[in-house]
Every structure is written in structure tokens, then in C-alpha cells.
Amino acid sequence: MLEKNYTDSEFEALLSNYDYSFQKGDLVKGIVCSYDSTGAIVDIGAKTAAYVPFKEAVVDKSVSLEDTLKKNQEYEFLIIKEEDEDGRFMLSYKKVAMAYSWRELEQLKAEDAVVEGTVVSSVKGGVLVEVKGVRGFVPSSQLKIKSNDNNIIGEKLELKILTMDIQQGNFILSNRKVYSEDKEENRKDIFDSIQVGQVVKGEVVRITDFGAFVDIGGVDALLPLSQISWRWVDHPSDILKVGDIVNVEVIVIDNEKQRISLSLKNLEKDPWNEAKDKIKDGDKLEGCITRIKHFGAFVEVFPGVEALLPNNELTEYQNSKNTILKVGDKINITILKFNPDDRRISLSIKNE
């Protein structure tokens, strides 16, 4: 095919068809023409096609370049570098998409709306999440789940935006705030429907010296130390750990103070009732020392049933045997008086 020879005037007229004043920082519209190994080629109406490098094209790395910028479709781009030696502008689709995402996130924050984020990594002090293409930080204190759990990567969380600074790229969110608001709604439902004597399922969420707190679906109810077991328990952690799922009985509801107390031992057989038919006055039994106090030693004479051995008898026994009794020691005792209704037993080791 013969090439046409243009006169100077014809060539100037041809160039006038590509008259433009694009510069760095401009927003332009362009149609995706094709792809190469490193990005996309876009027609923005300049002399030559513009270029979008892969890193400036893809917002979500799980989505391919071809699916992000579809061929023959028009998109909005930001010029990030003016013409190179070949007359090509360098464009960014990602920066435009991110700008729109920040604008949308600002609106969602103003509405105090719940947003969905995907955990992309676990870092010191919390996790990084991606929300609408924007990376944000959720501190450990704002997480309902453990941030050091590798299984959290890829998990989707319901979040609320705490703070955001577009200029600094600062974006902090909370998962616990969403949980707390849901929990408050559930709390009201719980107090409206729960009854004393009801058996409920809950999760142990906190352990203290005086008991354990159990989440029963929106309310952290107290399981007192004395209600954990019929047997003596030194500390709740001897029986329970955070995360345990337990069935418990509701024993106290205080609507005014918004408190609920629970019992674990009430769901077990009362050992004092079982002991009624197996222990009588005058029985000689082997017991196990469970606690030693200044006023005497507590001895388990039947699983879950304890009696006090007075200090004077304890001391006399130790002197006569030239020994020091300790917790866990087995001793032979005599039942002087067994009163299961009052849950009292009188012991002696003088006639063992």
C-alpha cells in the first residue's frame, strides 16, 4: 500500500484532530484498547495511547487486570506522569477508585454504618483489614476475636469506623463496637425472657478469683466460686477456662442492677442427698483432707461432702503420730453426728 504524502498544511490539520492539553494530575476518561505483559493500553484521545501499569490498575489483587479494566469499556483515570519519549501518558485507575472509596467510607462513618472488611494480615497490636479497597487497622482492644490466631486471615468481619484521616491514610475500625451494640439489644431480650430455674447455655468469657463470667447470649452473668462445684474449689481456673461452653442454671435475676447469677453445681446430683443412705452415726470411714485452716481441717468423707475436724483433735493426732498432716492426706475418722438436712457432720479421730 502506498503511503500518502501530506503537505505541511494537511499535516497540521491532521494534528489538530489530536489537539489536547492533558497534564499530570488531570482526571480523564479513556477506553481500554488492549493489554500487554505489564499493564493496559488506554485511548484517552491523545496522539498515542496512554498506559496503565498493573500496580496502578488493580485495586483488588484477587481480581485480574482484564476483569478490573474490561476491554472496550470506558473508565475514569488520573494522569500520574506526563508524556514520555514515545508520547504516552501514564495513568492510574487505582488512585481514582481509592478516592471514590474514601468518599464512600466518609459517608458510611457519618451514618455510623456497619461495613464489611476482610482480614489481610495479623500485625503487632491488632489486624489489618481491607474495606472497599482501603487498608485499615483494627486494634486488638477492638476485636471480639483473637488477633494472634492465624486462622483469622481471610475472615470477614463486621466493623464500624472509629477514625479516618484521608490525608494521612489513617483508617481505624472496631469489630467490638458492632458486637457491643448487638449485645445491648440482646441484653434487653434476655432480661425480658429469662427466669429463675431456667437452664441456659453460655461461654466462659472471664475468670476472676471470686468466680467466672459467662456470656449467655448478650449478658455476662456471674457464676460464683461457690456455685461451680459441690466439691471445694480453690480457684475457678481449676475447673474452667475461657472459651468453655457450659450449661448453667439461673439462680438470681436482679432487674434493677441488671445482674444475673448462675449455678453449675445445681445441674449435678446433690452429694448430701446421695450420702443420706450411705452414711450414719458411728460409721468409721477413710477421709481425705481438702483444706487446713487455723481452726481445723476439712475432710471429704464422701464425694462432694466435707466435714470439719476441730483443731484440737487435729493437733492431738499430729502430736501422737509425730506427723504433720497436709492437703491430700488420707485419715481414718469416726462419724459422731450426721445431719444431712443442715449439711453438718461432727467428726472425731480419737476412736479411729
C-alpha positions in Angstrom: 0.0 0.0 0.0 1.3 3.4 -1.0 1.8 5.9 1.8 0.1 9.3 1.3 2.4 12.3 1.2 0.9 15.2 3.2 1.6 18.8 2.6 2.6 20.9 5.6 -0.9 22.3 5.8 -2.6 18.9 5.6 -0.3 17.5 8.3 -1.1 20.5 10.6 -4.8 19.8 10.0 -4.3 16.2 10.9 -2.5 17.0 14.1 -5.3 19.4 15.0 -7.6 16.3 15.5 -5.3 15.4 18.4 -5.3 18.8 20.0 -5.3 18.4 23.8 -3.9 20.0 26.9 -3.6 16.9 29.2 -1.2 17.3 32.2 -0.2 15.5 35.3 -3.0 15.5 37.9 -5.8 15.6 35.4 -8.8 13.3 35.6 -9.6 11.9 32.1 -11.9 9.3 30.6 -10.5 6.6 28.4 -11.4 3.4 26.7 -9.4 0.2 27.3 -7.9 -0.9 24.0 -5.7 -3.8 24.8 -3.2 -5.3 27.3 0.4 -6.2 27.4 2.6 -8.1 29.9 2.8 -5.2 32.4 -0.5 -3.3 32.1 -3.3 -1.9 30.0 -3.3 0.3 26.9 -6.0 3.1 27.1 -7.2 5.6 24.5 -7.7 9.0 26.1 -7.8 11.0 22.8 -4.1 11.9 22.8 -1.7 11.4 19.9 -0.7 8.0 21.2 -2.5 5.5 23.5 -1.9 6.0 27.3 -0.6 3.3 29.6 -1.8 2.0 32.9 0.8 -0.2 34.8 -0.5 -3.2 36.5 0.2 -1.8 40.0 -1.9 1.3 39.1 -4.7 -0.7 37.6 -5.6 -3.4 40.1 -7.4 -2.5 43.3 -8.2 -6.0 44.5 -5.3 -8.3 43.9 -7.6 -11.3 43.7 -9.2 -9.8 40.6 -7.3 -10.0 37.3 -6.3 -7.0 35.2 -8.7 -8.0 32.4 -11.6 -8.2 34.9 -10.7 -4.9 36.5 -10.4 -2.9 33.3 -12.5 -4.6 30.7 -11.7 -4.2 27.0 -13.7 -1.6 25.1 -15.1 -0.2 28.4 -14.7 3.4 29.4 -13.3 4.3 32.8 -12.0 7.4 34.7 -8.2 7.7 35.2 -5.8 10.0 36.8 -2.7 11.2 34.8 0.3 10.4 37.1 3.1 11.1 34.6 3.2 13.3 31.5 4.2 12.2 28.1 7.3 10.1 27.8 9.7 9.9 24.8 7.0 7.9 22.9 4.4 10.5 23.7 2.5 8.2 26.1 0.9 9.4 29.3 1.0 7.1 32.4 -2.4 6.7 34.1 -3.8 5.3 37.4 -7.1 3.7 37.7 -6.4 2.6 41.3 -6.0 6.1 42.7 -9.3 7.2 41.2 -11.1 4.1 42.6 -9.4 4.7 46.0 -10.6 8.3 46.0 -14.1 7.2 45.5 -13.7 4.5 48.2 -12.5 7.1 50.7 -15.5 9.3 49.8 -17.9 6.4 50.3 -16.2 5.5 53.6 -16.6 9.1 54.9 -20.3 8.8 54.2 -20.6 5.5 56.0 -18.7 6.9 59.0 -21.1 9.8 59.1 -24.0 7.4 59.1 -22.3 5.2 61.7 -23.0 2.3 59.4 -21.6 -1.3 59.6 -19.1 -2.1 56.9 -17.6 -5.5 56.0 -13.8 -5.9 56.0 -11.6 -8.8 55.1 -8.6 -9.6 57.4 -5.4 -9.5 55.3 -2.8 -9.8 57.9 -2.1 -10.1 61.7 0.2 -7.4 63.0 1.5 -6.2 66.3 -1.4 -4.8 68.3 -4.2 -5.9 66.0 -5.0 -6.8 62.4 -5.1 -5.1 59.0 -8.3 -5.3 57.1 -9.4 -4.3 53.6 -12.6 -2.3 53.2 -13.7 -1.3 49.7 -10.1 -1.5 48.6 -8.8 0.6 51.5 -6.4 -0.9 54.1 -7.4 -0.2 57.7 -6.3 -1.2 61.2 -8.4 -2.9 63.9 -6.6 -2.8 67.3 -6.7 -5.9 69.5 -8.8 -4.0 72.0 -11.4 -3.5 69.4 -11.5 -7.2 68.3 -14.0 -9.8 69.6 -11.7 -12.5 68.3 -8.0 -13.1 69.0 -5.7 -11.2 66.6 -2.8 -13.7 67.0 -4.9 -16.6 65.6 -3.6 -17.4 62.1 -7.0 -18.7 61.2 -8.3 -15.1 61.2 -6.5 -14.3 57.9 -9.2 -14.1 55.2 -12.0 -13.9 57.7 -14.8 -11.3 57.0 -15.6 -9.0 60.0 -18.5 -6.6 60.6 -16.9 -3.3 61.5 -17.6 0.3 62.4 -15.3 3.2 61.5 -13.7 4.8 64.6 -11.4 7.4 62.9 -10.2 8.2 59.4 -7.7 10.7 58.0 -7.6 10.7 54.2 -4.5 12.9 54.0 -2.5 10.7 56.3 -4.2 7.5 55.1 -5.2 6.7 58.6 -8.1 4.3 59.0 -9.1 2.7 62.3 -12.0 0.4 62.8 -13.8 -1.6 65.5 -15.3 -5.0 65.5 -16.1 -4.9 69.2 -18.3 -1.8 68.8 -20.6 -3.7 66.4 -20.7 -6.6 68.9 -21.4 -4.4 71.8 -24.4 -2.7 70.1 -25.8 -6.1 69.1 -25.1 -7.3 72.7 -27.1 -4.4 74.2 -30.1 -5.3 72.1 -29.7 -9.0 73.1 -29.4 -7.9 76.8 -32.8 -6.4 76.8 -34.3 -9.6 75.2 -32.5 -11.7 77.8 -33.9 -9.9 80.8 -37.4 -9.8 79.2 -37.5 -13.6 78.8 -35.2 -15.3 81.3 -36.5 -17.0 84.5 -35.0 -18.3 87.7 -34.5 -22.1 87.4 -34.0 -21.9 83.7 -31.1 -23.8 82.3 -29.1 -21.9 79.6 -26.0 -22.4 77.6 -23.2 -19.9 77.7 -19.5 -19.3 77.1 -16.9 -18.6 79.8 -15.5 -15.1 78.9 -13.7 -14.1 82.0 -12.3 -15.8 85.2 -11.7 -14.0 88.4 -10.8 -15.0 92.0 -14.4 -15.0 93.0 -16.0 -16.8 90.1 -16.4 -16.8 86.3 -18.4 -14.6 84.0 -20.5 -16.5 81.4 -21.9 -14.9 78.3 -25.4 -16.2 78.0 -26.3 -14.6 74.7 -25.8 -10.9 75.4 -25.4 -10.8 79.2 -22.2 -11.6 81.1 -23.7 -13.4 84.1 -21.7 -14.3 87.2 -21.0 -17.9 88.1 -19.8 -17.6 91.8 -17.0 -19.7 93.0 -19.4 -21.4 95.5 -21.7 -22.4 92.6 -19.1 -24.1 90.4 -18.9 -27.5 92.1 -20.2 -29.3 95.2 -16.6 -30.1 95.9 -14.2 -27.5 97.3 -12.6 -25.4 94.5 -9.6 -23.2 95.3 -9.9 -21.1 92.1 -12.3 -21.1 89.2 -9.4 -21.9 86.8 -9.1 -25.3 88.4 -12.4 -26.3 86.8 -13.0 -23.8 84.0 -11.1 -21.9 81.2 -12.0 -19.0 78.9 -13.9 -20.3 75.9 -15.5 -23.3 77.7 -19.2 -23.8 76.7 -21.3 -24.7 79.7 -24.9 -25.4 80.7 -25.8 -23.4 83.8 -28.9 -22.8 85.9 -30.2 -19.2 86.5 -30.4 -18.8 90.3 -30.7 -14.9 90.7 -32.1 -12.2 88.4 -31.7 -8.6 89.6 -33.5 -6.5 87.0 -32.8 -3.2 88.8 -29.0 -3.8 88.8 -29.1 -5.8 85.5 -27.3 -8.7 87.0 -27.8 -12.5 86.7 -26.2 -15.2 88.9 -25.7 -18.8 87.7 -25.0 -22.2 89.2 -23.1 -25.0 87.6 -23.3 -27.4 90.5 -27.1 -27.3 90.6 -27.1 -29.4 87.4 -25.2 -32.1 89.2 -26.7 -34.5 91.8 -26.6 -33.1 95.4 -24.0 -35.3 97.1 -25.5 -34.7 100.5 -28.8 -36.3 99.3 -26.8 -39.3 98.0 -24.9 -39.6 101.2 -28.1 -39.9 103.2 -28.4 -43.6 102.5 -24.7 -44.3 102.8 -23.5 -42.6 106.0 -24.9 -42.9 109.5 -23.8 -42.0 113.0 -20.9 -44.1 114.3 -19.5 -45.0 110.9 -15.8 -45.4 110.6 -14.6 -44.1 107.3 -11.5 -43.0 105.4 -11.5 -39.3 104.6 -9.3 -37.0 102.6 -8.1 -33.7 103.8 -9.1 -30.9 101.4 -8.3 -27.8 103.4 -6.4 -26.9 106.5 -7.3 -23.7 108.5 -6.3 -22.3 111.8 -9.5 -23.7 113.4 -9.2 -27.2 111.9 -9.1 -29.3 108.8 -11.8 -30.0 106.3 -12.1 -33.7 105.5 -14.1 -35.1 102.5 -15.9 -38.1 103.8 -18.0 -38.8 100.7 -17.5 -37.3 97.2 -18.6 -33.7 97.5 -19.4 -33.9 101.2 -16.9 -32.3 103.7 -16.8 -32.1 107.5 -14.7 -30.1 109.9 -12.2 -31.8 112.1 -11.6 -29.4 115.0 -8.1 -28.1 115.5 -7.7 -29.5 119.0 -8.2 -33.1 117.6 -6.0 -32.3 114.6 -3.2 -31.1 116.8 -3.6 -34.1 119.3 -3.5 -36.5 116.4 -0.4 -35.0 114.8 1.4 -35.0 118.2 0.5 -38.6 118.9 1.6 -39.7 115.5 4.6 -37.4 115.3 3.5 -36.2 111.9 2.2 -33.1 110.1 -0.9 -33.6 108.1 -1.3 -31.8 104.7 -3.9 -31.4 102.0 -4.4 -34.7 100.2 -3.6 -36.9 103.1 -5.9 -39.8 103.9 -7.0 -40.3 107.5 -9.4 -42.6 109.3 -12.3 -40.8 111.0 -15.5 -41.6 113.0 -18.8 -40.0 112.2 -20.2 -38.7 115.5 -23.2 -36.9 114.1 -24.6 -36.8 110.6 -27.3 -34.2 109.8 -27.7 -34.1 106.0 -30.7 -31.6 106.2 -28.5 -29.0 107.9 -25.4 -30.2 105.9 -23.4 -30.7 109.1 -21.2 -33.6 110.2 -19.3 -33.9 113.5 -16.1 -35.9 113.2 -13.5 -37.4 115.5 -10.3 -39.2 115.1 -9.9 -40.1 118.7 -11.5 -43.5 118.2 -10.2 -44.2 114.7 
